[in-house]
Amino acid sequence: MNANKFLLTQIEMEASLILITNAEVYTPEAIGKNDVLIAGGKIIAVEPHLKSKMAMAKIVDVNGLKLMPGFIDAHVHIAGAGGEGGPASRTPEMQLSHMIEAGVTTVIGCLGTDGFTRSFESVLMKVKALRAEGVSAWMYAGAYQLPTPTLTGDVGRDISLIDEVIGVGEIALSDHRSSHPTVAELTKLAAHARVGGMLGDKAGIVNIHMGDAKNPFQLLYDVVASSELSLKQFFPTHCNRNSYIFEDAKKYGKLSTIDLTASSYPYFPDIEIKPSVAVRELLAAGVPIAHITMTSDAFGSLPHFDEHGNLVKLEMGLLTSLHSEFAAMIQQEGLPVSVALKTITENPAITLKLKHKGQIKPGFDADLLLLDDGFNLCSVMANGKWMMHESKLLVKGTYE
């Protein structure tokens, strides 16, 4: 059998008991050739030679393809974003097929720059829609600005009471589009998010947009120094947006989690640190792999302003950038598959307390990818259901 092809019938797609055999499994750790049993949307067993014990299961022999956890993209503007160039520059809403074609099975939605004309409610309803379409989705309350948009009037209430809300963000720092929060304002916001997380059994984390200003992490250090909060309460992103922020991130990353943005590099190669290169350099600088995540910032606008604050360029982030940079970490930077994979599976799941996500282990959700030797995406399973086979979509969003 060709390693890139395996037979999948309609019965197998809908089966309640599926056995994937002869897969090179990454949990993300490389554990070699194993079989994976799936039932009720969950991984039931991961063992060699399960086929001989499971005569009643629908067998899918993948003949050596690489089996990995589905990607977790923890920063996506699922309901659209942008607008820095006027009404015509608003970015569109993400569709289900965008996720599946990128190998993303779990997404965290957010607002962004526009906390004025876009709403919390629109992101929340998009999260609900994606869940109804078969993938996993959560969201952050808030936007760049303070006071930040909420549904109940307080981010702590949002997080504790609304199932889909796991934190607040993205709150902008070190950026001309920020509300420039004080230490006291950011401390209060983070404290409310933390308590809301405790009450709702969520991460209660504050996702931070890092802008282009110098010394961008200082406000986070100041909050921790003047309160009982820790750096673990914050999740700073865009940490590869320029060379001086990246140098600061090497120090911050030894203390807590930092996030790299995958989608902006092709558009700003003279400014951004290529994400795959950034991971290698962070590891070389002594940053623990557990402290490194990568997100796409997909469907967010990627503006570039001149020294006078004039908009000179505007692009849009793509979900596929996550898969591209994952492959580049391995093929161009020489990182082990398990190391590269952790940045977009296990690490964001742990950081955001997404239970049963990001690993291939019994009891975890059956969010799975099959890739060939060139790390091309072949098939996608979300919550135990096949969504793609041989790069052909089996499902689409409601209006696609």
Secondary structure, DSSP 8 states (H G I E B T S, - for coil): --TT-----HHHHH-SEEEEEEEEEESSSEEEEEEEEEETTEEEEEETTGGGG-TTSEEEE-TT-EEEE-EEEEEE-TT--B-TT-GGGB-----HHHHHHTTEEEEEE---S-SSSS-HHHHHHHHHHHHHTTSEEEEEE--SSSS---SSSSHHHHHHH-TTEEEEEEEEESSTTS----HHHHHHHHHHHHHHHHHHTS--EEEEEE-SSSSTTHHHHHHHHTSS--GGGEEEE-TTSSHHHHHHHHHHTTTS-EEEESTTGGG-TTTS--HHHHHHHHHHTT--GGGEEEE--BTSEEEEE-TTS-EEEEEE--THHHHHHHHHHHHTT---HHHHHHTTTHHHHHHTT-TT-SS-STTSB--EEEE-TT--EEEEEETTEEEEETTEES---TT-
